[in-house]
């Protein structure tokens, strides 16, 4: 079983739609949680960290459910520029600098 | 700041050849690491370093060597290239201290082993 699992998609949505991605992690010792964005043939870039209380950054909302071991990302009012692959990432308690990646969820936003 | 830089951007090797992928950062970061990305499989950690002179293995270290003689540089060596090492390689760095501090990735090196 993969340590971090994501639906690969693609999610194909019209501009202006709301879309949600989920991610599950298997290790209960996971400590830090992130969403990274990766554009085609580019490096991953941090989109946002995920906090236990949930957090929002503009149109993006991230939630963490430690009891069920899942993380979610909600994108409201989708833009064409949101088309990318979204990577769910966790770190473990004893090695916070070693990122464990999901395989990513691809989002396509159409006009 | 240039951030994290990687060279070369592309490389084609024949099976059995050796080469070094270069990675440098100018942010005075303690932590540096190498990942490889294959289709359908998320990034996987190859080797990492928590400071100059200190390196350790990640999830998929076989066939690769690293060294960290300076804070800035963290080269990855392929000893004898194999087709299974065809991949996109990303170098990353982060500062020490706070848990959850972000990592910065270089632009990647695309490697094809024939």
Interface residues (C-beta under 8 A of the other chain):
Chain A: X2 X4 X8 X31 X32 X34 X41 X42 X43 X44 X45 X46 X49 X87 X91 X96 X97 X98 X99 X100 X101 X102 X103 X104
Chain B: X31 X33 X35 X40 X41 X42 X43 X44 X45 X48 X50 X58 X90 X92 X94 X99 X100 X102 X103 X105 X106 X107 X108
